[in-house]
Amino acid sequence: MGVLNEHDRQRLRWRARRGLLENDLLITRFLDAHENDLTDQDVYGLMRLFDLGDNELLDLLLGRTEPQGSLDCPEVRNVLARMRVV
């Protein structure tokens, strides 16, 4: 993927929409800063995070919990680490 085309960008932004305002703000801030340089691995990690429920995702974004089980993979950990510092 390397560079997201406009359609990919719109799909990613649509998938990023969450029910909790806190999640929306954190994810939007991350995408605003990094959308243009996301790798395939980053997008995979984001999609895995976007599959979570809002409260579980917020706990991960705020560092209250760490990825576990199948979510504990390099793609998720790398993108999550970057999301936490934005």
NULO-334063 format. One line per field, with one value per residue (C-alpha): residue number from 1; x, y, z. Coordinates in pm, whole numbers, plus 50000, padded with zeros to 5 digits. Layout:
REM NULO-334063
k [NUM:...]
xx [X:...]
yy [Y:...]
zz [Z:...]
REM end
This chain:
REM NULO-334063
k [1:2:3:4:5:6:7:8:9:10:11:12:13:14:15:16:17:18:19:20:21:22:23:24:25:26:27:28:29:30:31:32:33:34:35:36:37:38:39:40:41:42:43:44:45:46:47:48:49:50:51:52:53:54:55:56:57:58:59:60:61:62:63:64:65:66:67:68:69:70:71:72:73:74:75:76:77:78:79:80:81:82:83:84:85:86]
xx [50000:50279:50075:49702:49492:49192:48949:49169:49193:48817:48761:49018:48864:48516:48633:48797:48465:48381:48096:48318:48435:48766:48846:48746:48976:49276:49235:49173:49482:49689:49552:49604:49970:50049:49792:50029:50306:50107:50245:50047:50148:50020:49685:49659:49729:49472:49207:49267:49223:48914:48750:48748:48466:48495:48582:48841:49000:49008:49178:49448:49492:49528:49771:49537:49574:49810:49723:49666:49604:49578:49591:49943:50130:50399:50162:49920:50191:50378:50075:49944:50275:50261:49897:49977:50232:50032]
yy [50000:50249:50552:50553:50670:50893:50599:50411:50726:50771:50406:50426:50747:50591:50280:50509:50668:50558:50594:50749:51104:51031:50755:50978:51255:51027:50840:51157:51321:51014:50999:51372:51328:50994:50913:50990:50759:50454:50120:49806:49681:50003:49974:49608:49710:49988:49758:49511:49794:49926:49583:49632:49774:50139:50087:49820:50042:50344:50139:50039:50392:50535:50260:50118:49777:49612:49398:49034:48711:48743:49122:49097:49121:49360:49542:49630:49711:49940:50142:50155:50293:50569:50646:50688:50964:51178]
zz [50000:50089:49983:50035:49743:49806:49819:50069:50282:50288:50383:50660:50798:50781:50971:51229:51330:51682:51930:52197:52133:52308:52057:51766:51884:51941:51613:51410:51560:51466:51111:51061:51156:50990:50722:50436:50558:50674:50562:50489:50836:50995:50817:50925:51286:51269:51124:51407:51659:51480:51522:51901:52107:52204:52571:52496:52231:52464:52736:52487:52352:52703:52809:53072:52909:52662:52358:52448:52264:51886:51919:52065:51736:51603:51366:51646:51900:51657:51550:51906:52034:51772:51851:52220:52161:51917]
REM end
